[in-house]
Amino acid sequence: MLSLALLERVVRTKTIRKGTGSYRSKHIAENYACTYPDGEPLGPHYVPNGTFIAAAIHAGFSYRSYVDEFGYESVNASFNMSKPVLDDLDCEIRPNGGLAQDRQRRDEMIREYGRRPYYRMLRDAA
């Protein structure tokens, strides 16, 4: 249920994208707190990877699994989900997570130095 509730907020894309893997997405779902229609809380709870994959397929997302360098199929899958929407949800649901902290640092640097100087610093550091 928790996975399906999160997936209602995810935008479908035409193609399966990098950065939309089940392992990352299930961690976002685990931290998602919402309520049933009667107001009873739903989540946050543990979400198994396979349960998230099944929920995404049930919700109509296309998927692709991968074969590793040893020829074994991965237990993870990627989906036709909007990566920017997943990133925004990740920052909203996990405000202390790595991506949210990176965005906060970027925004602080832009406020301090301005947008153009910040991106010049990034370019020159590379």
C-alpha positions as CSV (number, residue, x, y, z in Angstrom):
1,M,0.0,0.0,0.0
2,L,2.8,2.4,0.9
3,S,4.5,1.9,-2.4
4,L,1.3,2.4,-4.4
5,A,0.6,5.6,-2.4
6,L,4.1,7.0,-3.4
7,L,3.7,5.8,-7.0
8,E,0.6,7.9,-7.4
9,R,2.8,11.0,-7.2
10,V,5.4,9.8,-9.7
11,V,5.2,10.9,-13.3
12,R,5.6,8.3,-16.1
13,T,8.0,8.9,-18.9
14,K,8.2,7.3,-22.4
15,T,11.6,5.7,-21.7
16,I,13.1,3.8,-18.8
17,R,15.6,6.1,-17.1
18,K,18.8,5.8,-15.1
19,G,18.4,6.9,-11.5
20,T,14.9,5.4,-11.3
21,G,16.0,2.1,-9.8
22,S,13.8,0.1,-7.4
23,Y,16.4,0.1,-4.6
24,R,16.6,3.8,-4.3
25,S,12.8,4.2,-4.9
26,K,11.9,1.7,-2.2
27,H,13.9,3.7,0.3
28,I,11.9,6.8,-0.6
29,A,8.7,4.8,-0.1
30,E,9.9,3.5,3.3
31,N,10.0,7.0,4.6
32,Y,6.8,8.2,3.0
33,A,4.1,9.0,5.6
34,C,0.6,9.3,4.4
35,T,-2.9,8.4,5.6
36,Y,-5.7,6.1,4.7
37,P,-9.0,7.8,3.6
38,D,-10.3,7.4,7.2
39,G,-7.3,9.3,8.6
40,E,-5.4,6.3,10.0
41,P,-1.7,6.7,9.4
42,L,0.1,4.6,6.7
43,G,3.8,4.5,7.0
44,P,6.6,4.9,7.3
45,H,7.3,1.2,7.2
46,Y,9.8,-1.2,5.7
47,V,9.2,-1.9,2.0
48,P,10.9,-5.0,0.5
49,N,12.5,-4.4,-2.9
50,G,10.4,-7.0,-4.6
51,T,7.2,-5.5,-3.2
52,F,8.1,-2.1,-4.6
53,I,8.8,-3.7,-8.0
54,A,5.5,-5.5,-8.0
55,A,3.7,-2.3,-7.0
56,A,5.3,-0.3,-9.8
57,I,4.4,-2.9,-12.4
58,H,0.8,-3.1,-11.0
59,A,0.6,0.7,-11.2
60,G,1.5,0.5,-14.9
61,F,5.2,1.4,-15.0
62,S,7.4,-0.3,-17.5
63,Y,10.6,-1.9,-16.2
64,R,14.0,-3.2,-17.2
65,S,16.1,-5.6,-15.1
66,Y,19.9,-5.9,-15.6
67,V,22.4,-8.7,-16.0
68,D,25.7,-8.2,-14.0
69,E,29.2,-8.9,-15.3
70,F,28.9,-12.5,-14.1
71,G,25.7,-13.1,-16.1
72,Y,23.4,-13.0,-13.1
73,E,20.1,-11.1,-13.3
74,S,20.0,-8.2,-10.8
75,V,17.3,-8.1,-8.2
76,N,16.8,-4.4,-9.0
77,A,14.8,-2.9,-11.8
78,S,14.6,0.6,-13.4
79,F,11.4,2.2,-14.5
80,N,9.9,4.7,-16.8
81,M,9.7,7.3,-14.0
82,S,10.6,11.0,-14.1
83,K,13.9,11.3,-12.4
84,P,13.4,15.0,-11.5
85,V,10.1,14.1,-9.8
86,L,11.7,11.2,-7.9
87,D,14.5,13.6,-6.8
88,D,12.0,16.2,-5.6
89,L,10.0,13.5,-3.7
90,D,13.3,12.2,-2.2
91,C,14.2,15.7,-0.9
92,E,10.6,16.2,0.4
93,I,10.3,12.8,2.1
94,R,13.9,12.5,3.3
95,P,15.0,16.1,4.1
96,N,18.1,14.8,5.9
97,G,19.1,12.5,3.0
98,G,22.2,12.9,0.9
99,L,20.4,14.5,-2.1
100,A,18.5,17.0,0.0
101,Q,21.7,18.0,1.8
102,D,23.5,18.4,-1.6
103,R,20.7,20.7,-2.8
104,Q,20.8,22.7,0.4
105,R,24.6,23.2,0.0
106,R,24.1,24.2,-3.6
107,D,21.4,26.7,-2.8
108,E,23.6,28.2,0.0
109,M,26.5,28.6,-2.4
110,I,24.3,30.2,-5.0
111,R,22.9,32.7,-2.4
112,E,26.4,33.5,-1.3
113,Y,28.2,33.8,-4.6
114,G,25.4,34.1,-7.2
115,R,24.3,31.6,-9.8
116,R,26.9,32.4,-12.5
117,P,30.0,32.5,-10.3
118,Y,28.9,29.3,-8.6
119,Y,28.6,27.4,-11.9
120,R,31.9,28.9,-13.0
121,M,33.6,27.5,-9.8
122,L,32.1,24.1,-10.6
123,R,33.3,24.3,-14.2
124,D,36.8,25.4,-13.2
125,A,37.1,22.7,-10.5
126,A,36.5,20.0,-13.1
